[in-house]
Amino acid sequence: MESGPAAFAGAAFTLFGAGLLLWTSLRVRLREPVAEGTNPVVATVLTSLFGVAFLAVGAWVFTRP
């Protein structure tokens, strides 16, 4: 069983990553900029990569013994 701080960190990372991916996908679907003043493709790719990375870290925290 995870300790309290590890469970909190895992939940925070997982929720933030999921929220970031959801927000990015909605912005792209509505054809709105992901980040103002940047290249749309680069902003979309980097935001998606960070969302996946946060989800992966959250999953890793939950799977630690």
C-alpha positions, 0 to 999 in steps of 0.5 A: 500500500502506498504511503499518504504522500506517495498516493497524493503525488501519484494522484496529482501527477495523474490528474494533471496529466489527464487534464492537460491532455484533455485540454490540449485535445479540446483546443486542437479539436476547436482549432484554437491555439494551444499556446499564444504566440507559438508555432501551433504544431510545436505547442501541440506536440510539446503539450501532449508529450508533457501530458503523457509524461505526467501520466507516466510519472503518476502511474510509476508512483502508484506502482512503486512498492 
